Amino acid sequence: MAAWIYFVLIAELIWAFTSLFDKIILSKGHIKNPFVFVVFNGLMNILLLFLLPFFDFEPLSTSNIFIALTAGLFLTFGVVFYYKAVQSEEISRVLMLWQFIPIFVLVMSFLFLGEILTKNHFVGFLFLLVAGLVVSYKKVNGKLKLSNAFYLMLGSTLFISVYYVMSKHIYGITSFWSAFMWLRVAAFSGIFVLLIPSIRKQFITTMKNMGSSIKGLLGFKMIIDFSAFIFLGYAILNGPVSLISALGSATAPILIFLITLFTSIYLPHLVKEKIDRKSILTKIAAIALIIIGIVFVNL
C-alpha cells in the first residue's frame, strides 16, 4: 500500500476527533461565532515558530506566493462555512457531506489541469450527490426539506477543494517543509478578521468567559490539528490529489459515525445524536453510497 494512503488515514482519524471537539465547543456555546473560532485556527499556526530553527523558507515567485496566500484564504472561508454547518446539524451528517470535495476536485482538474471526465466519474458523482441528499433531507411541518447544513457544506467543500488543488501546486514547486510553512503562514490570515470591531469584541469576551478546561481542550485540538496538516501535506506531496480527496471523503464519515455512535451510547453528555433505527440505517445507507461513489470516481 502506498505510503500516502497511510498519511491520509492518519490525518482523517485526527480530524474525526477534532470534529467531535468542534461540535462540543460550538454546540455548548463555548464559542458562539464561527469567525471567532477561525481566529483560534489562525493562532494555531504560531506553532510554526518551533519549526523555524530546523527548516528554511525557500523563496517563491510573486505569483506562487499569491497562490499560497489565496489557498489559505479559501481554506479560511471553507472552515467558516463548516463551523456554521456544525452549529445546526449532527456532526456525523456534516462530515458525510465532505464527499462533495472529490466532485469539485475532479471538475477543477478537468477545467484547469486537462484531466478527462469519464462515464464512471459521472456515475460516481450521482452516487455522491444522492448520499448528500439522503443525510440532508428533513421533515419540516410534514414536508421534506434540505437542511441548511447541505448548502453550507456545498460552500465549504467548494472552497476547500480549491485549497487542495492550489496546495498540490505549491508542494510541487518547492521542498515539503517550505511548502508546508508557506501554506500555514497563508492560513494565519484567519486572525485578520480581528480587524472587524464586532468580532474582536466577541473574541475578547469569549477568552474571558471560557473555562480553563475548554481552553485546554482547544489548545490540544490546535496541536493535533496542526499535526494532521503535516500528514496531509506528505500525502499531497506524494499522491494524486483527486485520490487523496476521495479517500479522505470516504474515510471521514465512517470514522465520525463510529465515534458519535460510541459517545451517544456511553458519553451522551458530550455529544448525543439520534440513534434510533431509522437514523442509523439512513447514515449507513449514506456511507454505503459514498463508498460506491468514490469507487466509481476513481475507476
Buried (B, 14 or more C-beta within 10 A) or exposed (E): EEEBBEBBBBBBBBBBBBBBBBBBBBBEEBBEBBBBBBBBBBBBBEBBEEBEEEBEBEEBEEEBBEBBBBBBBBBBBBBBBBBBBBBEBBBBBBBBBBBBBBBBBBBBBEEEBEBEBEEEBEBBBBBBBBBBBBBBBBEEEEEEEEBBBBBBBBBBBBBBBBBBBBBBBBBEBBBBBBBBBBBBBBBBBBBEBBEEEEBBEBBEEBEEEBEEEBEEBBEEBBEEBBBBBBBBBBBBBBBBBBBBBBBBBBBBBBBBBEBBBEBBEEEEEBBBBBEEEEBBEBBEBBBEBBBBBBBBBBE
